[in-house]
Amino acid sequence: MVGGASDTLPRDPTMTLSLPRLLAACLVLCTQWALAADGVAPRQILIGQNITLQGGKNDYGMAVQDGIQTYLQAVNARGGVNGRQVVLRTLDDDNQPARAEANARQLVTQDKVYILFGSIEGGPSTAVMKAAVDLNVPFFGPMAGSPTLRRPHQPLVFPVRAEHRDEFRALLDYAKKTGTTRVAFVRSDSETGQQHLENVKLACRDLGMELVADLPFKSDVSDVQIGQMAQRIAATNAQVVINHGGAAMYERLIRQARKQGVRATFSGVNSGSTQLAKHLGELAHGMVFSQVVPSPWERKTAITREYQEEFARLKPGQEFSYGSLEGYLTAKALVAALALAGNDPTRDSFVRGLHNAGSIDLNGLRASYLPGSHTGLTLVDLAIVTREGKFRH
């Protein structure tokens, strides 16, 4: 008897695989793994997210994350994207650009994510962009208005929201129509802040207004320094003050200014506007904010109605806000972009899919992505805070 006792047993032809066929099957499997993009598995796609949460202390960041999670949870419950669950690997940058860049590099080189997604705040978003460009990885949906995300054109960066430049112009145009001509600008003391300053200067010049106070600040700005900024607003007779972010710092400045009797009007960009108005209480009455999404409380648009229904279902008891709506909208855009990348997504197919489509429909809002111009949305609206603490568009 040759071959041992096993030869006496009947063979199952379905279990028989010749050595050449076995080697061929292994070769196909190995080739598929070799060609698979980082972060792409048969049943999931891993997305890398750096965001400013500050351990849960950043109200705006937490609201944005609630909106993102709401949309992704709903999508995954329906089967995901092309049969894959969308999974976030999230790191907190603590609003520190250096940490944001380090996080982005870790997500790509160590955690092997497919793409980068969903930061907030200008400094951290710009830092993530730097890592994305260096590592040749798409960066989708930075929720910041920094000019560097669009100019010069960044082939791998895909913003969804409008930029601060357009918000500044809308706020200043409104101020001019109400008889205001003297402007103070609060900005970070950074390269991004300097670029915002140039855009504000340009808008003032175009509108026949005067920038009377440039007020840069560092992330560790002290109460004494904030008090000095308030004094300068008064000394220059500024009539309106606008900011480019930093809601927590802006709240401190407004409180100091009002204690000193400063009479200037304070206006702000969208970032953290819901949380800022809530913290300020009566001091927020009459403030005008630019917004880059529709009102999250009204039901005038299809996207808002969709958001309200899903958010109320999956985040019961939590309040609607601009931040959570922007997070929801940005996650919706991400999922649409992932679908365009195809059944066997690569980073190249992600970029190519967006360019081939030209734009994506976000339930009535359209974000544009053409080769050489990643505009995203252009929506900029204004909302005033009422005596009841509500936002009226």
C-alpha positions in Angstrom: 0.0 0.0 0.0 1.4 3.3 -1.1 0.6 6.6 0.6 -0.5 5.3 4.0 -3.9 4.6 5.6 -5.5 7.8 4.3 -5.5 6.3 0.8 -8.1 3.8 1.9 -10.6 6.6 2.6 -12.9 7.9 -0.1 -11.9 11.3 -1.5 -14.2 14.3 -1.8 -13.5 15.8 -5.2 -14.6 19.2 -4.0 -11.8 19.3 -1.5 -9.1 18.3 -4.0 -6.8 21.2 -5.3 -3.7 20.4 -7.3 -0.5 22.1 -6.4 -0.4 24.3 -9.5 -4.0 25.4 -8.8 -3.1 26.1 -5.2 -0.1 28.2 -6.2 -2.2 30.1 -8.7 -4.9 30.8 -6.1 -2.2 32.1 -3.7 -0.7 34.3 -6.4 -4.1 35.9 -7.1 -4.7 36.5 -3.4 -1.3 38.0 -2.8 -1.6 40.2 -5.9 -5.0 41.5 -4.6 -3.4 42.3 -1.3 -0.5 44.0 -2.9 -2.7 46.1 -5.1 -5.2 47.1 -2.4 -4.9 50.7 -1.2 -4.0 51.4 2.4 -7.1 51.4 4.6 -9.2 49.4 2.1 -10.4 45.9 3.2 -13.1 43.7 1.8 -15.7 44.9 4.4 -14.4 48.3 5.6 -12.6 51.4 4.6 -10.5 53.2 7.2 -10.5 57.0 7.1 -8.0 59.1 9.1 -9.3 62.0 11.0 -7.4 64.7 12.9 -9.7 67.1 14.7 -9.7 69.7 17.5 -11.6 68.1 20.4 -9.3 69.2 23.3 -10.3 66.2 25.3 -14.0 67.1 25.0 -13.5 70.7 26.1 -13.9 72.2 22.6 -17.7 72.5 22.2 -17.5 73.3 18.5 -15.3 70.3 17.7 -17.6 68.0 19.7 -20.6 69.3 17.9 -19.0 68.7 14.5 -18.0 65.2 15.5 -21.6 64.5 16.6 -22.8 65.5 13.1 -20.1 63.3 11.4 -21.0 60.3 13.5 -24.7 60.7 12.9 -24.3 60.5 9.1 -21.7 57.7 9.1 -23.8 55.7 11.6 -26.8 56.0 9.3 -24.8 55.1 6.2 -23.2 52.1 7.8 -26.6 50.8 9.0 -27.7 50.8 5.3 -24.6 48.8 4.3 -21.9 51.4 4.0 -20.2 52.4 0.7 -19.9 49.9 -2.0 -20.3 47.1 0.6 -17.8 48.6 3.0 -18.3 50.1 6.4 -16.8 53.6 6.8 -14.6 53.5 9.9 -13.0 56.6 11.4 -9.6 56.5 13.1 -9.7 59.8 15.1 -6.9 61.7 16.8 -7.2 64.9 18.8 -4.8 67.7 18.0 -5.7 69.8 21.1 -5.8 72.9 18.7 -2.0 72.6 18.2 -0.8 72.7 14.5 2.4 70.8 15.3 0.4 68.0 16.9 -2.1 68.1 14.0 0.7 67.5 11.5 2.2 64.7 13.6 -1.3 63.1 13.9 -1.8 63.2 10.2 1.6 61.6 9.5 0.9 58.9 12.1 -2.5 58.2 10.5 -1.0 57.7 7.1 2.4 56.0 7.8 1.5 53.9 10.9 -2.3 53.4 10.9 -2.4 53.0 7.1 -5.6 55.0 6.5 -7.0 55.4 3.0 -7.3 59.2 3.1 -7.3 62.1 5.6 -10.5 63.8 6.6 -12.5 66.3 8.7 -10.2 68.6 10.7 -11.4 72.0 12.1 -9.6 75.3 12.8 -7.2 77.0 10.3 -3.9 76.3 11.9 -4.4 72.5 12.4 -6.1 72.1 9.0 -3.2 73.8 7.3 -0.8 71.5 9.2 -2.8 68.4 8.1 -2.6 69.7 4.5 1.2 69.9 4.7 1.4 66.3 5.7 -1.1 65.2 3.1 0.9 66.9 0.3 4.2 65.5 1.6 2.8 62.0 1.8 0.7 62.3 -1.5 -2.6 61.4 0.3 -6.0 63.1 -0.4 -7.3 65.4 2.3 -11.1 65.7 2.1 -13.4 68.0 4.0 -11.3 70.3 6.1 -13.8 72.4 8.0 -11.8 75.6 8.1 -11.7 78.7 6.0 -8.0 79.1 5.5 -7.0 80.6 2.1 -4.1 78.1 1.8 -6.6 75.3 1.4 -7.5 76.7 -2.0 -4.8 79.2 -3.1 -2.5 78.2 -4.6 -4.6 75.3 -5.9 -3.9 72.1 -3.9 -4.7 69.1 -6.1 -5.1 66.8 -3.1 -7.2 69.0 -0.9 -11.0 69.0 -1.2 -12.8 71.6 1.1 -16.6 71.3 1.4 -17.5 74.6 3.1 -16.9 78.1 1.8 -13.8 80.0 2.9 -13.3 82.8 5.4 -12.5 85.3 2.7 -16.1 85.2 1.5 -17.4 85.3 5.1 -15.3 88.4 5.8 -16.6 90.2 2.8 -20.2 89.3 3.6 -19.8 90.6 7.2 -18.1 93.8 6.1 -20.6 94.5 3.3 -23.4 94.2 5.9 -21.5 96.5 8.3 -21.0 99.1 5.5 -24.7 99.1 4.7 -25.5 99.9 8.3 -23.2 102.9 8.3 -20.0 101.4 9.7 -16.6 102.3 8.2 -14.0 101.6 10.9 -13.0 98.0 11.3 -10.9 96.0 13.9 -9.8 92.5 13.0 -9.0 89.7 15.5 -6.8 87.0 14.1 -4.2 84.4 15.1 -0.6 85.5 15.1 0.4 83.0 12.4 1.1 82.7 8.7 -2.6 81.8 8.2 -3.7 84.8 10.3 -1.5 87.0 8.1 -3.2 85.7 5.0 -6.6 86.4 6.5 -5.4 89.9 7.3 -4.5 90.6 3.7 -8.0 89.4 2.6 -9.6 91.7 5.1 -7.5 94.6 3.9 -8.6 93.9 0.4 -12.2 93.8 1.3 -12.0 97.0 3.3 -10.3 98.7 0.3 -13.0 97.5 -2.1 -15.8 98.6 0.2 -14.3 102.0 1.1 -13.8 101.0 4.8 -10.8 101.5 7.0 -9.0 98.8 9.0 -8.0 100.7 12.1 -6.8 97.9 14.3 -5.1 94.6 13.5 -5.3 92.4 16.7 -3.1 89.3 16.4 -3.0 86.8 19.3 -1.2 83.6 20.3 -2.9 80.5 21.5 -1.7 81.2 25.1 -2.9 84.8 25.1 -3.3 86.0 28.7 -6.2 88.0 30.3 -3.9 91.0 30.5 -3.2 90.9 26.8 -6.9 90.5 26.0 -7.6 93.5 28.2 -5.0 95.5 26.2 -6.7 94.4 22.9 -10.0 95.7 24.2 -8.4 99.0 25.1 -7.0 99.3 21.6 -10.4 98.7 20.1 -11.7 101.6 22.1 -8.7 103.9 21.4 -9.0 103.4 17.6 -12.7 104.1 17.6 -13.4 100.9 15.8 -17.1 100.5 15.0 -17.1 96.8 14.2 -14.9 93.9 15.2 -14.7 90.7 13.2 -12.7 87.6 13.9 -11.4 84.6 12.0 -12.0 81.8 14.5 -10.9 81.1 18.1 -14.4 81.2 19.6 -13.2 80.7 23.2 -10.6 83.5 22.9 -13.2 85.8 21.2 -15.6 85.2 24.0 -13.0 86.4 26.5 -12.3 89.5 24.4 -16.0 90.4 24.1 -16.5 90.1 27.9 -13.4 92.2 28.6 -14.5 94.9 26.1 -18.0 95.1 27.5 -16.6 95.5 31.0 -14.5 98.3 29.8 -17.5 100.0 28.1 -16.3 99.4 24.6 -19.3 100.2 22.3 -18.1 98.6 19.1 -20.2 95.9 17.4 -18.8 92.4 17.5 -19.4 90.1 14.5 -18.0 86.7 13.8 -17.4 83.9 11.3 -19.3 80.7 11.6 -16.8 78.6 13.6 -18.3 77.9 17.0 -21.0 80.6 16.6 -23.7 78.5 18.3 -21.6 77.7 21.3 -20.2 81.3 21.5 -23.7 82.8 21.5 -24.8 80.4 24.1 -21.9 81.1 26.4 -22.2 84.9 26.0 -25.9 84.9 26.8 -27.3 88.5 26.7 -24.0 89.8 25.5 -24.6 88.0 22.2 -27.8 89.9 21.4 -27.4 91.7 18.1 -24.2 89.9 17.0 -24.1 89.1 13.3 -22.4 85.9 12.2 -21.6 84.6 8.8 -22.7 81.0 8.2 -21.6 78.4 5.7 -24.5 76.1 6.1 -28.3 76.7 6.2 -30.0 77.3 9.5 -30.0 74.0 11.5 -33.3 74.9 13.2 -35.4 75.8 10.2 -36.8 73.3 7.7 -36.6 75.4 4.6 -34.0 73.2 2.8 -33.9 69.5 2.0 -30.5 68.9 3.6 -31.6 70.6 6.9 -34.8 68.4 7.0 -32.7 65.3 6.4 -30.2 66.4 9.1 -32.9 67.1 11.7 -34.6 63.8 11.3 -31.4 61.7 11.5 -29.8 63.8 14.3 -33.0 63.6 16.4 -33.1 59.8 15.8 -29.5 59.0 16.5 -28.6 61.8 19.0 -31.8 62.1 21.0 -31.9 65.0 23.4 -29.0 66.9 21.8 -29.5 70.4 20.4 -29.2 71.2 16.7 -26.3 73.5 15.9 -24.3 74.9 13.0 -21.4 72.7 14.0 -23.3 69.4 13.9 -25.0 70.3 10.6 -21.6 71.2 9.1 -20.2 67.9 10.3 -23.2 66.0 8.9 -22.9 67.8 5.6 -19.2 67.1 5.3 -19.6 63.4 6.2 -22.3 63.2 3.5 -19.9 64.7 1.0 -17.2 62.2 2.1 -19.5 59.3 1.5 -20.4 60.6 -2.0 -16.8 61.0 -2.8 -16.0 57.4 -1.6 -18.8 56.1 -3.8 -17.2 57.8 -6.8 -13.9 56.1 -6.2 -15.4 52.8 -7.3 -15.6 49.2 -6.0 -11.8 48.8 -5.9 -10.8 52.3 -4.6 -7.4 53.7 -4.7 -6.2 57.2 -3.8 -5.9 57.9 -7.5 -9.4 56.7 -8.2 -10.7 58.9 -5.3 -9.3 62.1 -7.0 -10.3 60.9 -10.5 -13.8 60.1 -9.4 -14.4 63.6 -8.0 -12.9 65.3 -11.1 -14.9 63.1 -13.5 -18.1 63.9 -11.7 -17.3 67.6 -11.5 -19.6 68.2 -8.5 -21.6 66.3 -5.9 -25.2 66.9 -4.9 -25.7 67.2 -1.1 -29.5 67.1 -1.1 -30.0 70.4 -2.8 -26.5 71.9 -2.2 -23.8 71.3 -4.8 -20.1 71.1 -4.1 -17.8 71.6 -7.1 -14.5 69.8 -7.7 -12.9 70.4 -11.1 -9.3 69.8 -12.0 -7.5 73.0 -11.0 -10.4 74.3 -8.9 -11.7 72.5 -5.8 -14.3 75.1 -4.8 -16.7 73.0 -2.7 -19.7 74.9 -1.6 -20.1 78.7 -2.1 -22.9 79.2 0.4 -22.4 82.2 2.8 -25.3 83.5 4.7 -25.7 86.0 7.6 -27.6 85.4 10.9 -28.3 87.8 13.8 -28.7 86.7 17.4 -32.1 87.7 18.8 -32.9 88.7 22.4 -34.0 85.1 23.0 -30.6 83.9 21.9 -31.9 82.5 18.6 -30.3 82.9 15.2 -32.4 84.6 12.6 -31.2 84.4 9.0 
